[in-house]
Amino acid sequence: MFVSCLLSVSLALSAGAAPGMPPDTQAPTPSHTLWLVQALYPGQDALLQRTEEGIAALIPQDVQAEQLIGRGALAGT
């Protein structure tokens, strides 16, 4: 579990460089962040909505307009 978290973080950090571009060139900064939650085991579907609400509560108000939280926000764009 810990190894998969580290892998996720390292992939997110290395995602700044776009493929096919010179190594010193950074990809443009995205304007929105998408937060998607997925159940890992059967029976966790009831926790998805509460988790999305918890993420929304943790995001500061000044950046909340740039955040898309959950599948409903993704479908609304």
Buried (B, 14 or more C-beta within 10 A) or exposed (E): EEEEEEEEEEEEEEEEBEEEEEEEEEEEEEEEEEBEBEEEEEEEEEEBEEBBEEBBEEBEEEEEEEBBBBBEBEEEE
